[in-house]
Amino acid sequence: MKKITLLAVMMTTMVATAQQTFEVAWDQSTETANASFTLLVGDTVNWTWANAAPHDVQPAPGEMDAPGDFGSDIQTGQGMSYSYTFTEPAVIDYLCTIHPGAMNGTLTVEATMSVQDQFERNITFFPNPVKEDLKIRSLFSIDTYEIYSTTGKKVSEGVGEGTFTSLNTSHFPAGVYFVTVKSEALSATIKLIKE
């Protein structure tokens, strides 16, 4: 019995250390790609109002997978926030009921996933293909990025700007590139097409 109890305590500790809190700047400029994530059971999302307009966070109409207590009241004022910790696997479409066409996303909550997998699943590059400005979004803070040609030549590098980074690619010749994004010990590489 002692061995089973010790194993249960160790497993609970391992799950607790994997739990993370992710920040979302919530306003009318929030694109669906900036509000859609793959989370792990136990993770928390904190939506912070990025402007003074009224907003809320609510399940989309007809959404059946959202927990019954998920959703905020309408709040007005920059810096207001709403946090929710997800305790069960689900796929939840959500939105701001005041700005549903501009502020919406999907949360996929999984029971198990490595931190590396979560990092890789939550790196978004848009637009892709790109003509000029490339946006990189991550749930994890971006430390650095490097862009390589198909021949392996490094054509650009830079320092991340938190969880959202923007860079100009207008000087790149058209073609295929590989973008490597790093966050501490985590790394992911995505194929990028430059028009």
N, C-alpha and C positions, 0 to 999 in steps of 0.2 A: 504494500500500500504506500509506503514511503517513496518507493521508486516512481510510482505512478504520479503521486503528488508533485515530486520534484520535476518530473518530465513536464507536467502541466504548467508549472510555474516557469520553467525555462522556455516553453513554447509561447506563453503569454508575454514574457519579456522580449522575445525575438520579434513578435508581432508589434508590440508597443514601440520598439525602437525604429521600426520601418514606417511608422505613421508620420505624415508630413502635413504642413499647412501651406496651401498655395494661394497666392494673391491674384485677384482679377480687378483691373481698373474698369469700372462699370459706368459707361455713359453712351450717348448716341453714336460715338465713333467706334464702339466695340464691334468688330466684325465677328461673324459666326466662328471663323477660324481662331479668334482670340478668346472665345468663350466655350470651346469644345475640348474636353480633356478625357484621358483615360486615368482613372484613379484606382487606388487600392482601398479595400475595406479598412476603415479606421482613419483615412485621410480626411482633412478638413479643407474646404474652400472658403475663402474670405473675399466677398465682393465689397469693394470700397467705391463709393460714388465719386467719380472723377470731375464732376461739375455740380453746380447748384440746383440743377433741375430735379423734379421729383422722379423717383425710380422705385421699383420693387424687384424682387426675384420670385417668380412663381412657376409652377409646372405649366407647360403648354396646354392649351385646351385639348381635352381628350387623352391626356397623358395618364396612363394606368400604372406605370412602374414606380412613380415617385412615392417616397414615404409620406404618410399622412400629415406629418408635422413639418414637411419641407416647404419653405416659402416665407417671405417677409411681408411686412406691412409696407405701404407706400411711405417713403421717407424723403424729405427735401433737405438738401444742403450738401455741399462738397465735404467729403470726409466721413459722411454717414456710412455705415457698413452693416453687412449681414453675413454671418458665418454659419456653416452647417457641416457636421461631421457625419460621414456616410458609414453606416453600420452593416449594410447588406448589399450583395451584388444587385445591380440594376442598370438599366439604360434609361436615362431621364432627359427628355426634351424640356427646355425651360426658356423663359423670356422675361422681359420687363413688360407688364401689361399696358403701360403708358406708351412705350415705343417698341411694339412687338416686331416690326419689320426691320428695325435697326439693332435691336439688342436681344439676341437669342443664341442658344447653343445646345449642345448635347453633352451630358456627362455619362461616361461609361464607367461603372464601378465594378471591379473584378475582385474575386476572393483571394487570388494569389498572383503574384507577379514580382519579378526581381526589380531592383532599383534601376539596373541597366535597361531592362525592357521598358520600364515606365518612362525613363528618359528618352529612349528611342521613339516610343509611340507618341510622345508629346512634343516633338520637334516639328514645327510647321514652317515651311518656306512658301511665301506667296508674294506676287503671283509666280507660278512656275508652269510654263515658260515666262521669262522676265524680259522686259525691254529696257527699263531703266532702274527704278528703285525696287530693291528686294527687301522684304521684311522677314525676319526670323523671330519666331515666338517659341518659348519653352516654358514649361512649368517650373523648371529649375533655372537658377541664375546662370546666364551665359558668361563664362570667363573669357574665352577667346574663340575666334573662328579663323579658318584658313580655307582658301579656295584654290583648287588645283585644276590645271587643264588635263585633257585625256592623256597627254604625254608625261604627266607627273610633275610638271613645272608649277611652282607656287606663283599664282598671279595676284593674290591679294591676301591680306591678313588684317586682323583688328581685334580690339578688345570689346567685349560685350557691354551692353548697357542695361544690366539687370535681366529681366525675363523677356525683354523685347528689344531687338536691334534692327536698325534699318541701314542699308548701304546702297550706294549708287553703283550700278554695273554698266552704265552707258558707255564706258570706255573699253569694255570687253568686246572682242570680236564675237560674232555669232558662233555658237557651237555648244558642246556639252562640257560641263564642269562638274567637279565634285567638291562639295562644301563639307568640311569637318568642323563640328561644333563641340566645344569642351566645357564641362562644368565640373571642377575639381577632378576626381578620378574617372568621371564618366565621359564618354566620347561617342559621337554618332556621325556617320557620313551619309549624305543625301546627294542624289544626282540632280543637277540643275541644268536647265536648257536656257540658253541666252539667244533671243531672237535678233 
